[in-house]
Each structure stands twice: as structure tokens, then as C-alpha cells.
Amino acid sequence: MPINKYYYAIGRRKTATVIIKMFKGKQAEQPITVNGLPINVYWPTEAAKTVYQEPFKTTNTLSRFTATATAKGSGKNGQLGAFVLAAARALEKFDPKLRPVLKKRGLLTRDQRQKERRKPGLAQKARAKKQSPKR
């Protein structure tokens, strides 16, 4: 009985977290799935397609892997960024020689920008001051 070895990685962006299990195999046989949906259904736009394929195109492994991913939190755009980071980390675990290529393209860098929290005593936004009366 063959053991399906997979490469596990976690990617984060804003408040989104993506957990990916990447298997060796053809994408034509089994497409990459995110939350149980094919990736081209979960992120249907062409712009999103170019973003989520970037780690695979950079390393010339576009059709060599299939994966299952679980995305939680944030919105679709934040989850997309988290997926790219997770895929790049999984590719690095597959072959550590790919690290310089992925690092040069900035695919292994976690984008830590998050919405700033609202401080007490201020107006509605994080930095908005209350208006003072003039008279």
C-alpha cells in the first residue's frame, strides 16, 4: 500500500490563515482544492489566477503538484495572499534548492499588515480624534 507523502505548510495574511497539504501528482487528474472547491471556482477571476499560480510558475512546477487547502478568516483577497505564502513554503519543503528563487520573488515574505485597532477615547476610527467645540 503506497503512502501518500505530502508537504504541509501554513500561510497567513491579515487575519486569514491557509493550511495546505501539497501532494506530488498531476493537476489535470485532481485539481487543487480550497475548502472543498476547485481553486478556479474559489477564486474565479483571471487576476487571482495569476496570483495563485505564481509560486508554481516561478519554480517551473505548474502541473507537478496537487493540493488541498483550508482557508479561514479575513476575506477572499487576504486568503489568496495566505495561499501563495503557504504554497511557497510547501514548495520550499519539497526542495530546499528552490528557496533562493522564491525568496527573490518575495513569495516567502509574510505580509504582516493588519487593520489597526480602535483606541478608547477616540472617535470611530483608529486614529480619528474627536471634534472639539469652538465656542
Backbone as a ProteinNet text record, in pm:
[ID]
protein_1_A
[PRIMARY]
MPINKYYYAIGRRKTATVIIKMFKGKQAEQPITVNGLPINVYWPTEAAKTVYQEPFKTTNTLSRFTATATAKGSGKNGQLGAFVLAAARALEKFDPKLRPVLKKRGLLTRDQRQKERRKPGLAQKARAKKQSPKR
[TERTIARY]
84.1	0	88.1	79.5	166.6	120.7	217.9	189.1	193.1	85.2	80.2	153.8	275.7	352.7	309.1	293.1	254.5	344.5	344.3	422.6	323.8	338.3	243.4	301	217.9	264.1	145.5	176.3	75.4	115.5	17.8	40.4	-60.2	-16.3	-105.5	-94.4	-207.6	-213.1	-331.8	-312.6	-416	-465.7	-593.6	-642.4	-676	-628.8	-655.2	-544.9	-583.8	-489.7	-524	-422.9	-441.9	-347.5	-404.5	-326.8	-330.1	-212.5	-205.1	-132.7	-185.4	-119	-95.9	29.7	64.8	118.3	57.8	94.9	161.8	252.1	303.5	194.4	171.5	68.6	26.6	-43.3	-85.9	-210.2	-213	-330.8	-445.7	-415.5	-521.5	-604.2	-539.1	-610.3	-694.9	-634.9	-706.9	-665.2	-756.9	-718.6	-693.1	-625.6	-605.3	-741	-770.1	-897.8	-875.4	-965.5	-964	-1101.7	-1105.4	-1230.5	-1328.5	-1275.6	-1359.7	-1400.1	-1365.6	-1398	-1271.4	-1282.4	-1165.6	-1117	-987.9	-928.5	-980.9	-1011.9	-1062.8	-1208.6	-1277.5	-1413.2	-1406	-1312.7	-1299	-1249.2	-1149.5	-1100.4	-1119.2	-1234.7	-1266.6	-1201.6	-1149.5	-1101.8	-964.6	-935.8	-805.4	-692.2	-719.6	-616.8	-578.2	-677	-648.5	-572.8	-605.3	-538	-389.2	-353.7	-210.8	-140.6	-212.4	-151.8	-128.9	-229.5	-211	-123.2	-100.5	-9.2	135.5	158.9	293.4	400.1	377	483.6	517.4	416.6	440.6	511	472	537.3	681.6	707	842.3	937.6	887.1	972.1	955.9	881.5	856.5	795.8	701.2	633.6	482.5	439.6	298.1	204.7	237.6	145.7	198.8	301.2	361.1	296	215.1	158.7	7.7	-56.5	-195.5	-200.5	-303.5	-305.7	-448.2	-460.2	-584.4	-551.6	-633.7	-608	-733.8	-713.4	-822.4	-796.4	-891.3	-876.8	-978.2	-930.5	-1018.4	-984.7	-1085.2	-1064.3	-1048.7	-1058.8	-1040.4	-1135.4	-1095.2	-1175.5	-1102.8	-1159.2	-1100.5	-961	-940.4	-810.9	-702.9	-735.7	-640.7	-609.9	-712.3	-692.1	-605.5	-618.2	-535.5	-387.8	-358.7	-220.7	-166.6	-251.5	-210	-184.7	-265.5	-246.3	-111.8	-77.1	50.5	167.4	161.8	268.8	276.3	161.7	160.4	214.2	175	223.4	374.7	424.5	568.7	644.6	591	656.6	655.4	545.8	538.7	636.7	650	747.2	889.7	915.1	1047.9	1076.2	974.5	993	1017	952.6	972.6	1117	1169	1306.2	1369.6	1458.1	1521	1602.5	1637.5	1712.4	1625.8	1492.9	1401.9	1393.6	1448.7	1436.3	1489	1608.4	1656.1	1565.2	1507.9	1419.2	1292.1	1233.3	1111.1	1137.1	1250.9	1284.8	1305.6	1370.9	1396.7	1267.6	1165.4	1035.1	948.4	996.7	921.3	805.6	807.8	695.9	706	821	836.4	824.6	793	780.9	635.6	615.7	480.7	443.4	328.4	279.3	202.8	262.5	206.9	108.5	74.6	-15.6	-155.4	-203.2	-337.6	-406.1	-537.5	-611.8	-573.8	-547.5	-509.4	-631.5	-610.5	-724.1	-769.4	-896.2	-953.1	-915.2	-866	-826.2	-942.7	-953.1	-1061.7	-1039.7	-1150.5	-1142.5	-1132.6	-1119.8	-1112.8	-1247	-1254.9	-1378.7	-1388.7	-1458	-1488	-1365.3	-1268.5	-1156	-1037.4	-930.6	-816.7	-742	-734	-657.5	-741.2	-870.1	-956.3	-976.7	-954.6	-974.4	-1116.2	-1165.3	-1297.5	-1288.6	-1397.2	-1400.3	-1425.5	-1343.9	-1362.2	-1452.5	-1539.6	-1625.9	-1543.9	-1578.8	-1501.5	-1554.3	-1681.9	-1737.2	-1804.7
-119	0	124.6	209.4	326.9	433.9	499.2	608.1	738.8	815.5	945.3	1048.1	1077.8	1177.8	1315.4	1405	1540.5	1639.7	1761.8	1870.8	1968.5	1990.9	2068	2205.6	2307.9	2443.9	2531.7	2638.3	2735.6	2872	2944.5	3080.7	3173.7	3295.8	3393.4	3527	3599.4	3733.9	3804	3925.4	3995.2	3901.7	3868.9	3773.7	3639.3	3614.8	3489	3388.2	3262.3	3152.6	3044	2996.3	2886.9	2773.9	2654.8	2534.1	2452.8	2415.9	2346.1	2212.6	2111.5	1982.5	1961.6	1960.7	1952.1	1812.4	1749	1614.4	1619.6	1524.4	1508.5	1445.9	1500.1	1446.1	1549.9	1505.7	1595	1672.8	1802.9	1884.1	1846.8	1790.2	1751	1637.1	1545.8	1434.1	1479.7	1560.4	1612.2	1757.4	1852.1	1993.3	2031	2142.6	2196.3	2239.5	2200.2	2236.9	2328.3	2424.9	2514.6	2506.1	2465.7	2447.1	2356.6	2254.9	2158.8	2198.2	2318.3	2364.4	2367.4	2344.4	2363.7	2508	2526.3	2658.5	2762.9	2720.7	2817.8	2853.7	2780.9	2817.2	2906.8	2876.9	2955.2	3096.4	3107.6	3238	3241.1	3287.3	3271.5	3372.9	3484.9	3589.2	3554.6	3615	3595.1	3655	3767.7	3831.1	3738.6	3675.1	3582	3460.1	3417.5	3300.2	3326	3444	3474.8	3481.5	3524.5	3535.1	3396.8	3309.1	3179.1	3084.3	3111.7	3027.1	3073.8	3191.9	3249.5	3161.6	3102	3017.1	2897.9	2842.9	2727.5	2768.4	2883.6	2930.2	2970.7	3031.5	3074.8	2956.5	2843.7	2726.6	2620	2650.4	2556.4	2424.8	2433.1	2313.9	2327.9	2389.6	2425.8	2306.1	2196.8	2083.9	1962.1	1981.1	1867.4	1837	1931	1913.1	1930.2	1862.1	1887	1912.2	1979.2	2017.5	2030.8	2019.4	2053.2	2161.3	2265.8	2378.4	2411.6	2458.8	2505.4	2651.3	2737.6	2881.6	2928.7	3008	3062	3208	3285.5	3423.3	3520.4	3648.3	3759.5	3748.4	3797.4	3790.5	3709	3706.9	3626	3675.2	3806.8	3860.9	3826.7	3838.1	3800.5	3651.8	3571	3427.3	3392	3469.4	3446.2	3470.2	3578.5	3605.5	3498.7	3449.5	3344	3213.2	3186.8	3065.5	3069.5	3185	3197.9	3171.9	3228.3	3206.7	3059.6	2996.1	2855	2766.7	2796.3	2717.2	2732.6	2854.7	2877.2	2803.8	2804.2	2733.1	2582	2529.8	2386.4	2347.3	2433.1	2406.2	2408.4	2496.4	2501.7	2373.5	2319.5	2192.9	2078.2	2083.7	1981.1	1981.4	2100.2	2111.8	2238.5	2226.5	2346.6	2430.5	2371.1	2448.1	2555.2	2544.9	2644.6	2771.9	2768.8	2883.1	3013.8	3019.1	3148	3207.2	3120.9	3168.5	3227.7	3155.1	3202.1	3328.3	3333	3447.1	3572.5	3556.1	3670.4	3731.5	3649.2	3698.1	3751.2	3737.1	3787	3698.1	3571.3	3481.7	3416.1	3425.5	3368.1	3474.7	3597	3705.8	3718	3714.9	3727.5	3874.3	3908	4046.3	4066.8	4140.2	4147.9	4262	4335.4	4449.6	4404	4459.5	4430.8	4561.4	4555.2	4673.9	4713.4	4842.3	4892.2	4894.8	4857	4850.1	4988.9	4999.8	5126.2	5150.4	5271.7	5304.2	5368.2	5341.2	5402.2	5553.5	5627.6	5772	5848.6	5779.5	5845.5	5829.6	5884.9	5873.8	5733.3	5718.3	5585.9	5507.9	5575.2	5504.6	5494.7	5428.2	5401.9	5528.5	5625.5	5747.6	5873.6	5859.6	5977.7	6040.9	6172.2	6245.6	6300.6	6317.3	6377.7	6525.3	6578	6719.4	6801.4	6905.6	6988.7	7107.6	7146.3	7263	7390.4	7485.4	7608.9	7719.3	7717.5	7825.6	7771.2
0	0	0	-102.6	-107.9	-8.7	48.2	141.7	64.4	73.7	6.7	91.3	55.3	126.7	79.2	172.5	136.5	208.5	158	215.5	277.4	408.3	487.6	514.3	499.8	528.6	567.8	639.2	682.2	628.4	575.7	529.8	595.1	625.7	687.8	617.5	616.2	559.2	622.1	674.1	750.9	860.1	863.5	963.9	900.6	779.5	709.6	739.1	747.4	764.6	663	592.6	496.6	534.4	548.9	574.2	445.6	395.8	267.4	285.1	216.8	204.5	56.1	17.1	-124.3	-155.5	-255.6	-296.9	-433.7	-459.9	-594.8	-678.6	-795.7	-882.6	-984.3	-1085.5	-1193.4	-1152.7	-1184.7	-1157.2	-1249.1	-1364.8	-1457.5	-1398.7	-1326.4	-1266.3	-1147.1	-1060.6	-943.9	-923.5	-940.7	-927.2	-781.6	-764	-629.5	-575.1	-451.7	-391.7	-271.5	-255.9	-141.6	-77.1	48.4	122.8	46.7	-18.9	-89.5	-230.2	-273.3	-408.8	-494.1	-624.7	-711.2	-702.1	-715.1	-692.6	-791.3	-915.4	-1012.9	-987.6	-900.6	-859	-735.7	-644.9	-522.1	-551.6	-640.8	-686.8	-839.1	-888.8	-1030.7	-1125.5	-1076.5	-1167.1	-1225.9	-1339.1	-1404.2	-1321.9	-1256.2	-1172.1	-1057.3	-997.2	-888	-939.7	-1060.4	-1118.6	-1135.6	-1183.5	-1199.6	-1064.2	-959.7	-827.2	-767.7	-770.2	-704.3	-784.6	-912	-990.1	-982.1	-925.9	-926.7	-860.9	-741.9	-685.3	-774.7	-843.5	-929.3	-1059.2	-1116	-1238.4	-1211.7	-1096.8	-1061.6	-1052.1	-1000.8	-980.6	-1089.4	-1196.3	-1306.1	-1258.3	-1164.2	-1112.5	-1127.6	-1237.3	-1251.9	-1248.4	-1315.4	-1318.7	-1242.9	-1161.7	-1091.6	-957.4	-904.4	-771.8	-772.8	-680.8	-648.7	-498.4	-452.2	-311.8	-261.3	-129.9	-63.2	37.6	38.4	127.5	205.7	326.9	411.4	442.6	405.8	426.6	529.5	626.4	730.3	752.8	789.2	831.6	717	749.5	656.9	538.3	422.4	301.5	196.7	77.6	-30.4	-68.1	-65.3	-104.7	-2.2	124.9	228.8	224.7	197.1	186.6	67	-39.9	-158.1	-126.4	-57.1	-16.2	77.1	166.1	257.9	182.6	78.5	-1.9	-73.9	-129.3	-201.2	-107.4	14	111.1	150.5	174.2	212.4	100.1	-24.2	-137.9	-154.2	-137.2	-149.2	-39.1	81.9	191.8	168.9	113.9	85.1	-25.8	-127.1	-233.5	-179	-83.4	-22.6	56	123.2	194.7	97.4	-19.5	-121.3	-170	-200.4	-249.7	-193.5	-95.5	-36.4	-135.8	-251.6	-351.6	-417.5	-403.6	-461.8	-377.1	-256.1	-164.7	-222.8	-283.1	-335.7	-443.5	-527	-633.7	-573.2	-477.2	-413	-330.1	-263.6	-179.1	-264.2	-378.5	-466.1	-517.7	-544.3	-591	-477.4	-352.2	-237.4	-196.7	-236.4	-207.3	-70.4	-5.6	127.9	236.7	200.1	295.3	339.6	470.7	524.1	530	472	472.3	602.2	696.9	831.2	850.4	743.8	758.5	797.9	908.3	955.5	989.5	1003.1	1039.8	1182.5	1201.5	1332.5	1424	1549.3	1641	1681.4	1718.7	1762.4	1907.9	1938.3	2073.9	2149.5	2277.9	2355.1	2371.9	2376.3	2394.4	2264.1	2152.3	2022.5	1951.2	1831.8	1753.2	1692.8	1580.4	1526.5	1478.5	1417.6	1355.1	1451.5	1406.5	1493.2	1533	1441.8	1471	1469.2	1443.5	1432.5	1569.9	1578.3	1703.8	1708.4	1830.3	1844.9	1810.5	1754.5	1718	1843.8	1862.5	1981.2	1950.7	2046.2	2022.3	2024.5	1935.8	1923.5	2015.2	2044.2	2128.5	2250.6
[MASK]
+++++++++++++++++++++++++++++++++++++++++++++++++++++++++++++++++++++++++++++++++++++++++++++++++++++++++++++++++++++++++++++++++++++++

